Amino acid sequence: MTIKEKMYGTVAVISLKGNLVGEPDTDNLRDKIYSLIQEGFSRVVIDMKGVRWISSSGLGTLIAALTSVRNKSGDLRLANITDKVESLFAITQLVKVFKTYETVDRAVASFK
């Protein structure tokens, strides 16, 4: 999995490409989120456009990231969720936990 980072003012956007199914990918994503929090970023968007599949471990990592960001008085949004991943979010009821957006621009704009 590749992880790319881009800043939009005070919002950090993390773009993922590949499958989020376990180590080392989940560790790398967790480390990226924690480093952003340490740098003072509490508004994070994860661009899921390139994610084909997520395992339970990957879901746990996303939930942990959401909790960590919210503990710093911030929030985390998801953008560009694929149909396959969206169905998994519906089955697990995570659609009620995460704020999702059709595009990165809309997710970033939602912080204003």
N, C-alpha and C positions, 0 to 999 in steps of 0.2 A: 504494500500500500504506500502511496505517496501522499505527503501532507504538505500543502503550500499555504503560506500565510500572506495576507494583504491587509493593510490598514485603510479604513475609511474614516478619517477623523479620529473619534474616540471609540470606534467600533472595529474590533478585530474580526476578520473573516478567514476561516480555515477551510480550505478546499481539500476534499478527500477523493482519492481515486484508487479503486480496488475493492477488496472485500475486508470487512471489519469483523474478523472471526476469531481473534485470539492474539496471543503474544507472537511476535513483538509489536504488532500493529496497535493493539489496545494500549500497551505501555507507552508507545510513541505518542499516541493521541493524548493520553492522560498527561504525559510530561509536557506536551505543547500547551495544553490548557493551563496547567499549573504555572508554567513559565510566564504565560500571559497575565495571569492573576498577580504574580510576583512583580511584574512590570507595571501594574496598576490598571490593567484593562479588565473591566468588569462587564463589558458589553461584548458578547461573542456571537457570531453567526457561523454555523457549520454548514458549508455547501455540500450537500449529499449527492449532487448530480452524478458523480463518478462512482458511487457506491452501488455495487451489484447485489451484495448480500451482507446481512448482519447476523451474527450468532448471538446466543444469550450473553456471552462474554462481552460482545460489542455493545449490546443494549445496556449492560451493566456499566460499561465505561461511559456511555452517553448520560446515563442517570447520575453517575458520580460527578461528571463534569457539570451538569446542571446544578446539582447540589452545591458544589464548590463555588461556582460563580454566584449563586444566590446567597450563599453565606457571606459574600463580600458586597452585598447590597446591589448586585448586578443581575443580569439575566442572560439566558442563552436561547437562541432561536435556530431553527433548522430551515434550510431552503433547498429547493429542487429535489424533493424526495421522489425516488423512482416508484413506479406502481408496485413492484415486488416488495420493496421495503415498506411502502405505505400500507400494504395489506398486513404485513407483520406488525406494524404499529397499531393497526385496528384490532387485530386478534389479541394483542397484549394490553390493549386499552391505553397505550402510551400516547395516543392521539389526544387524550384528555390532560396529559402531563406537559407535553411539549407544544410550544407555539410554532406552527409551521407556515411557510410562505412559498408561493410559486417561484419567486425569483430572489436572488441575493439582494437586489436593489430594494425590493419591498421589505425584506427582513431588516436591512440596515435602516430604512426609513421609519420602521416601526419603533425605533428607539427614540425618535424625536418627539 
